C-alpha cells in the first residue's frame, strides 16, 4: 500500500495502464504541462497537446477509438463539454447501438467539475445528471484517491465511452491554484479526507454501478458522490450529537447507478436525503427518488442540490451549493416528519 493524493492517484492509474497497452493515448489542452509526469515518461507521441478546440479534439478522440486506439481526452472543465457535445451525444454514445455492436468507442473523457471557490456558473458546474441522461455513456465520480485510481482503471478497460469527473476541491493541484488570487483565506467547506489516502501498489478496476457504504446508520440514508460524500460524513458526525444515526452512501458512479444498495438502505431507515451538487431540476436527485418509489418503498424524502445558476460571488455561491450545514438542516427536517 502507498499514500497518494487524489489527482496523483488518477495519473498513477493511467501510467500503469499505458505501460502495458500501446493503444492508449492521452490528448487535451496543455496536457504536456498539466500531466508532466505522464509526458516525461511516455513522450509526445502518447501525451498530445491539442489546440483550444474541444469539438475538434474530442471528435478526434471518438474516431481514434473507433479505429482501435483507447484515447483519454481531457476537457479542462466539464462546462466546456457544451461546445463538443455532438461528439458524445450523437456519435460516441450511439455508435455501438446503431452499428449492431460492430463498432465500439473505448473512450475516456476526463474533466474537472464542481464549484465552491468563486469562479462562476460557466466554470463550476458538475453536469453528471445531464450526461447520465444520455444512453450509452458511463459516468464516474470518485470521492477519494483509492476510488479515483480504481475507477480510472475501469474506465480505460471499458469498451464504451466513459465521462470521468474529478471534483476540483479534491484535486491538490486545483486547490493550489484556487489558493491564489486572493482566495487563500477562503473556507471551501470541504473536509480534507478525500484529498490524500492509501492506495494499492497495483491498480485493479472498481466495478461500475457498485456504491460504497461509507458509514452505516439506522435513522436516515444520505446518498451522495464526489465532495458531497465528505460533507455528508461530516454532517453525520454532527447528527450523532443529536442522536440521529445517518447511513452515508457514496455512489461512485452515476451511470450505471447502484439502485439495490440505495433501496436496501432506504428500506432499513425509511428516510432518504440525496446530496447532489448538480442541478435539482430533472436530475440525479429526482431519478433516485423515482427508483425508490418504483420499488414500492415507503419513505420520507429530501434533497440538497444546486437550485439555480451558480453566481460568481463566493459569498453568494456558498448559499447556493450543498454545504454541511444544509445537509444537517435537511436531515433534521426529515427526522421531524412522521413516517
CORNORDA-V199175 format. One record per residue. N is the residue number from 1. RES is the residue in three letters. SS is DSSP state (a for helix, b for strand, c for the rest). PHI is phi in radians with two decimals (NA if undefined). Layout:
# CORNORDA-V199175
n res ss phi
N RES SS PHI
N RES SS PHI
This chain:
# CORNORDA-V199175
n res ss phi
1 UNK c NA
2 UNK b -2.23
3 UNK b -1.95
4 UNK b -2.66
5 UNK b -1.34
6 UNK a -0.99
7 UNK a -1.19
8 UNK a -1.14
9 UNK a -1.11
10 UNK a -1.10
11 UNK a -1.12
12 UNK a -1.14
13 UNK a -1.13
14 UNK a -1.10
15 UNK a -1.08
16 UNK a -1.08
17 UNK a -1.25
18 UNK a -1.14
19 UNK c -1.19
20 UNK c -1.88
21 UNK c -2.14
22 UNK c -1.22
23 UNK c -1.51
24 UNK b -1.44
25 UNK b -2.22
26 UNK b -2.30
27 UNK b -2.45
28 UNK b 2.86
29 UNK c -1.23
30 UNK c 1.02
31 UNK a -1.23
32 UNK a -1.19
33 UNK a -1.66
34 UNK a -1.16
35 UNK c -1.98
36 UNK a -1.06
37 UNK a -1.10
38 UNK a -1.21
39 UNK a -1.13
40 UNK a -1.16
41 UNK a -1.56
42 UNK a -1.92
43 UNK c 1.42
44 UNK c -1.30
45 UNK c -1.37
46 UNK c -1.92
47 UNK b -1.89
48 UNK b -2.00
49 UNK b -1.24
50 UNK c -2.15
51 UNK c -1.14
52 UNK c -1.39
53 UNK c -2.67
54 UNK a -1.05
55 UNK a -1.11
56 UNK a -1.26
57 UNK a -1.43
58 UNK a -1.27
59 UNK a -1.07
60 UNK a -1.12
61 UNK a -1.12
62 UNK a -1.10
63 UNK a -1.20
64 UNK a -1.11
65 UNK a -1.13
66 UNK a -1.16
67 UNK c -1.52
68 UNK c 2.04
69 UNK c -1.49
70 UNK b -2.19
71 UNK b -1.36
72 UNK b -1.95
73 UNK b -1.89
74 UNK b -1.70
75 UNK b -1.72
76 UNK b -0.97
77 UNK b -2.28
78 UNK a -1.11
79 UNK a -0.99
80 UNK a -1.36
81 UNK a -1.12
82 UNK a -1.03
83 UNK a -1.44
84 UNK a -2.24
85 UNK a -1.11
86 UNK a -1.00
87 UNK a -1.09
88 UNK a -1.44
89 UNK a -1.15
90 UNK a -1.79
91 UNK a -2.21
92 UNK a -0.98
93 UNK c -1.31
94 UNK c -1.96
95 UNK a -1.07
96 UNK a -1.13
97 UNK a -1.15
98 UNK a -1.23
99 UNK c -1.61
100 UNK c 1.12
101 UNK c 1.21
102 UNK c -1.45
103 UNK c -2.03
104 UNK c -2.04
105 UNK c -2.23
106 UNK c -1.36
107 UNK c -2.09
108 UNK b -1.97
109 UNK b -1.82
110 UNK b -1.71
111 UNK b -2.63
112 UNK b -1.43
113 UNK b -2.62
114 UNK c 1.68
115 UNK c -2.19
116 UNK c 1.94
117 UNK c -2.32
118 UNK c 1.47
119 UNK c -2.12
120 UNK c 1.49
121 UNK c -1.31
122 UNK c -1.77
123 UNK c -2.37
124 UNK c -2.21
125 UNK c -1.37
126 UNK c -1.88
127 UNK c 1.14
128 UNK a -1.20
129 UNK a -1.19
130 UNK a -1.07
131 UNK a -1.23
132 UNK a -1.19
133 UNK c -1.15
134 UNK c -1.53
135 UNK c -1.06
136 UNK c 1.76
137 UNK c -1.68
138 UNK b -1.82
139 UNK b -2.24
140 UNK b -1.99
141 UNK c -2.44
142 UNK c -1.28
143 UNK c -2.01
144 UNK c -2.70
145 UNK a -1.05
146 UNK a -1.12
147 UNK a -1.21
148 UNK a -1.06
149 UNK a -1.24
150 UNK a -1.15
151 UNK a -1.29
152 UNK a -1.15
153 UNK a -1.03
154 UNK a -1.12
155 UNK a -1.12
156 UNK a -1.17
157 UNK a -1.35
158 UNK c -1.19
159 UNK c -1.56
160 UNK c -2.30
161 UNK c -1.34
162 UNK b -2.23
163 UNK b -1.77
164 UNK b -1.92
165 UNK b -1.94
166 UNK b -1.97
167 UNK b -1.30
168 UNK c -1.07
169 UNK c -1.34
170 UNK c -1.74
171 UNK c -1.54
172 UNK a -1.05
173 UNK a -1.18
174 UNK a -1.27
175 UNK a -1.11
176 UNK a -1.08
177 UNK a -1.15
178 UNK a -1.19
179 UNK c -1.31
180 UNK c -1.62
181 UNK c 1.14
182 UNK c 1.46
183 UNK c -1.69
184 UNK c -1.11
185 UNK c -1.76
186 UNK c -1.50
187 UNK c -1.75
188 UNK c -1.57
189 UNK c 0.98
190 UNK c -2.27
191 UNK c -1.01
192 UNK a -1.46
193 UNK a -1.05
194 UNK a -1.45
195 UNK c -1.43
196 UNK b -2.58
197 UNK b -3.00
198 UNK b -1.42
199 UNK b -2.30
200 UNK c -1.32
201 UNK c -1.17
202 UNK c -2.20
203 UNK c -1.34
204 UNK c -2.18
205 UNK c -1.20
206 UNK c -1.60
207 UNK c -1.04
208 UNK c -1.21
209 UNK c 1.39
210 UNK c -2.20
211 UNK c -1.31
212 UNK b -2.17
213 UNK b -1.47
214 UNK b -1.41
215 UNK b -2.69
216 UNK c -1.48
217 UNK c -2.77
218 UNK c -2.18
219 UNK c -1.77
220 UNK b -2.70
221 UNK b -1.77
222 UNK b -1.89
223 UNK b -1.95
224 UNK b -2.68
225 UNK c -2.83
226 UNK c 1.07
227 UNK a -1.05
228 UNK a -1.02
229 UNK a -1.10
230 UNK a -1.23
231 UNK a -1.18
232 UNK a -1.18
233 UNK a -1.14
234 UNK a -1.12
235 UNK a -1.10
236 UNK a -1.12
237 UNK a -1.11
238 UNK a -1.24
239 UNK a -1.16
240 UNK a -1.05
241 UNK c -1.14
242 UNK c -1.90
243 UNK c 1.10
244 UNK c -1.98
245 UNK c -1.70
246 UNK b -1.83
247 UNK b -1.63
248 UNK b -1.98
249 UNK b -2.01
250 UNK b -1.71
251 UNK c -1.12
252 UNK c 1.19
253 UNK b -2.29
254 UNK b -1.59
255 UNK b -2.39
256 UNK c -1.27
257 UNK c -1.83
258 UNK c -1.43
259 UNK a -1.27
260 UNK a -1.17
261 UNK a -1.11
262 UNK a -1.08
263 UNK a -1.14
264 UNK a -1.09
265 UNK a -1.18
266 UNK a -1.18
267 UNK a -1.05
268 UNK a -1.38
269 UNK a -1.59
270 UNK c 1.37
271 UNK b -2.43
272 UNK b -2.30
273 UNK b -2.16
274 UNK b -1.72
275 UNK b -1.87
276 UNK b -2.40
277 UNK b -1.28
278 UNK b -1.30
279 UNK b -1.16
280 UNK c -1.21
281 UNK c -1.28
282 UNK c 0.99
283 UNK c -2.16
284 UNK a -1.05
285 UNK a -1.08
286 UNK a -1.22
287 UNK a -1.09
288 UNK a -1.10
289 UNK a -1.06
290 UNK a -1.11
291 UNK a -1.10
292 UNK a -1.14
293 UNK a -1.11
294 UNK a -1.13
295 UNK c -1.64
296 UNK c 1.04
297 UNK c -1.75
298 UNK c -1.53
299 UNK c -2.75
300 UNK b -1.64
301 UNK b -2.29
302 UNK b -2.61
303 UNK b -2.61
304 UNK b -2.09
305 UNK b -2.35
306 UNK b -1.55
307 UNK c -1.86
308 UNK c -2.75
309 UNK c -1.03
310 UNK c -1.34
311 UNK c -1.29
312 UNK c -1.25
313 UNK c -1.08
314 UNK a -1.10
315 UNK a -1.14
316 UNK a -1.44
317 UNK a -1.19
318 UNK a -1.19
319 UNK a -1.48
320 UNK a -1.60
321 UNK c -1.40
322 UNK c -1.05
323 UNK c -2.32
324 UNK a -1.02
325 UNK a -1.18
326 UNK a -1.10
327 UNK a -1.11
328 UNK a -1.06
329 UNK a -1.08
330 UNK a -1.18
331 UNK a -1.11
332 UNK a -1.16
333 UNK a -1.10
334 UNK a -1.17
335 UNK a -1.14
336 UNK c -1.49
337 UNK c -1.57
338 UNK c -1.39
339 UNK c -1.31
